[in-house]
């Protein structure tokens, strides 16, 4: 189903939609999200490559928990995902372009927050984010990505993710063995030398539909290169940046899925590649005919 057709199906079920760009920029104000078919058609005539997004929070009584590609989650977040898998996979689940998952829930009238990364019992969950009040989530099935299930009420065990928390300092994201070793040495110097096509919300029924674009993935802060005996350690992020720069040199334009595959073969985690993409200011481009996404250097 084409994006416009899906957008119209959503609004016919009283679910407001809004157009966004591939990098997640709203093309209209979020509070102007509409359920009027004529207005929706006009938007997609003006922006035919726009992504279909749905407001989250009090207006729709919807909330979304986004999880990066499970294979790339840090241990703490992976443990949290395994513990709550039964609750998460019981609701409407959308696949995202980078291999992540969006879990859609009904919230009722509860106040929700948006957070990235999410916090669970004051534990920071890198690679997990939530979409609540005054936010939106891309409806990836409108762009051909897999979807399963129907929207369920937000379980009590997951509600803490959407509650306000005091700010917690972001720890460094240690992608490489050398980063982890250096962090451990810094903390313990003495050890350095030791070894349904709509959404079940606001009276809407969710069924089935088909994503591409805005990258809602969570990005942790990269660890800075360390230096020992005058020799800098190369971080996983700098390796991924170099990989993308070389692969896309000379104006090359490659399909995102192909790039991820090549990066994986070269030993780069998808999460690190996405951070490298951001550092290089690479904006995904969608082919209007095939619906596929491509990357090239600015």
Secondary structure, 3 states (H helix, E strand, C coil): CCHHHHHHHHHHCCCCEEEECCCCCECCCHHHCECCHHHHHHHHHHCCCCEEEEEEECCCCEEEEEECCHHHCCHHHHHHHHHCHHHHCCCEEEECCCCCEEEEEECCCCCCCCEEEEEECCEEEEEEEEECCCEEEECHHHHCCCEECCCEECCHHHHHHHCCCCCCCCCCECCCHHHHHHHHHHHCHHHCCCCCCCCCCCCCCCCCCCCCCCCCCCCCCECCCCEECCEECCCHHHHHHHHHHHHCHHHCCEEHHHHHHHHHHCCCCHHHHHHHHHHCCCCCEECCCCCCEEECCC
